[in-house]
Amino acid sequence: MLGGAAEVETFRDEMLNGMADEIVLLQRLLEDLARLYDRESGSIKLVLQPVQLSTWLSQLLLSWQAGCRRVPVLARRPPQTTSPTLQIDPGRMSQALGNLLATQCDTPAGGAVRVAASNEPGHNIKISDTGIGIPAEEQALVFTPFYRSHWSGRFPQGLGLGLNIAHGLILAHGGQLALESNHGHGTIFTVWLPACNALSQQSIPYQTRL
């Protein structure tokens, strides 16, 4: 741009958009490394509090619906009147779901990412995409630290920490994370979270190791 590219408006805008994307990517990489360090050193504590699922999820998805450029992020949530109350650290759980969404926003253009929350017992959240899927031989490996898939460039830009961190945070909350995927037919992450009062402690150390 200093060499004159900024004088062409279209080219300038393309370069600025590319820079913005790279800055976001670098920020995520740094955050993943910081979270991994904090987890290994035992310096993170989860501050649990009652959180209404529908309200919290709506706020979380606003930024993803605006920022996921390649495909739309579609959401289905229970009405606030019937939405369950969860016992979570909302900031840390937002990081966990954000890491899951980040992998699925790489879905090829023309597809979609869907987030569906349930008010049924178990309080699950399903995040699905219409992407290429994950081969069966890799599904047991994607939650391993620093693992990067070699299939069709899936998760090409990360350090291989996002899914591992998401898994650890969900387990630290007393929840569960499951993966379903068929090659060529997309991927589904299902998150189960505890209801309010399911965990009595208000602050617990995050030291889950996988």
MOZI-V54938 format. One record per pair of residues at least 4 apart in sequence whose ideal C-beta (glycine too) atoms are under 6 Angstrom apart, sorted by the first residue. I is the first residue (numbers start at 0). GAP is how many residues later the second one is. If there is no record, write none. Layout:
i->I gap->GAP
i->I gap->GAP
This chain:
i->0 gap->4
i->0 gap->5
i->4 gap->6
i->5 gap->6
i->24 gap->132
i->28 gap->130
i->31 gap->127
i->31 gap->129
i->31 gap->130
i->34 gap->130
i->35 gap->125
i->37 gap->5
i->37 gap->6
i->38 gap->167
i->41 gap->163
i->41 gap->165
i->43 gap->162
i->44 gap->158
i->44 gap->160
i->45 gap->43
i->45 gap->46
i->45 gap->126
i->45 gap->158
i->45 gap->160
i->46 gap->42
i->46 gap->156
i->47 gap->39
i->47 gap->41
i->47 gap->151
i->47 gap->154
i->49 gap->35
i->49 gap->146
i->50 gap->5
i->50 gap->35
i->50 gap->37
i->50 gap->39
i->51 gap->31
i->51 gap->33
i->52 gap->4
i->52 gap->30
i->52 gap->31
i->52 gap->33
i->52 gap->64
i->53 gap->23
i->53 gap->24
i->53 gap->26
i->53 gap->29
i->55 gap->34
i->56 gap->20
i->56 gap->60
i->59 gap->34
i->60 gap->4
i->60 gap->14
i->62 gap->4
i->63 gap->4
i->63 gap->9
i->63 gap->37
i->64 gap->8
i->67 gap->5
i->67 gap->37
i->69 gap->39
i->70 gap->36
i->70 gap->40
i->70 gap->41
i->70 gap->42
i->71 gap->40
i->72 gap->40
i->73 gap->38
i->73 gap->40
i->74 gap->40
i->75 gap->40
i->76 gap->40
i->77 gap->4
i->77 gap->5
i->77 gap->41
i->81 gap->37
i->82 gap->36
i->83 gap->35
i->83 gap->39
i->83 gap->111
i->84 gap->111
i->85 gap->107
i->86 gap->107
i->86 gap->109
i->86 gap->111
i->86 gap->112
i->87 gap->5
i->87 gap->85
i->91 gap->77
i->93 gap->4
i->95 gap->70
i->95 gap->73
i->95 gap->74
i->98 gap->63
i->98 gap->66
i->98 gap->67
i->99 gap->27
i->99 gap->66
i->99 gap->89
i->101 gap->60
i->102 gap->52
i->103 gap->9
i->103 gap->25
i->106 gap->4
i->106 gap->22
i->106 gap->23
i->106 gap->24
i->110 gap->19
i->111 gap->18
i->112 gap->16
i->113 gap->14
i->114 gap->12
i->115 gap->10
i->116 gap->8
i->117 gap->6
i->121 gap->70
i->122 gap->70
i->122 gap->72
i->123 gap->66
i->123 gap->68
i->124 gap->66
i->125 gap->62
i->125 gap->64
i->126 gap->62
i->127 gap->60
i->128 gap->57
i->128 gap->58
i->129 gap->56
i->130 gap->55
i->131 gap->20
i->132 gap->48
i->132 gap->49
i->132 gap->50
i->132 gap->51
i->132 gap->52
i->132 gap->53
i->132 gap->54
i->133 gap->4
i->133 gap->5
i->133 gap->47
i->133 gap->53
i->134 gap->16
i->134 gap->48
i->137 gap->11
i->138 gap->40
i->140 gap->6
i->141 gap->21
i->142 gap->20
i->142 gap->21
i->142 gap->24
i->144 gap->19
i->145 gap->14
i->146 gap->13
i->147 gap->7
i->147 gap->12
i->148 gap->5
i->148 gap->6
i->157 gap->4
i->160 gap->4
i->166 gap->10
i->167 gap->40
i->169 gap->5
i->169 gap->7
i->169 gap->21
i->170 gap->37
i->171 gap->34
i->171 gap->36
i->173 gap->20
i->173 gap->25
i->174 gap->17
i->174 gap->18
i->175 gap->16
i->176 gap->14
i->177 gap->12
i->178 gap->10
i->179 gap->8
i->180 gap->6
i->193 gap->4
i->193 gap->5
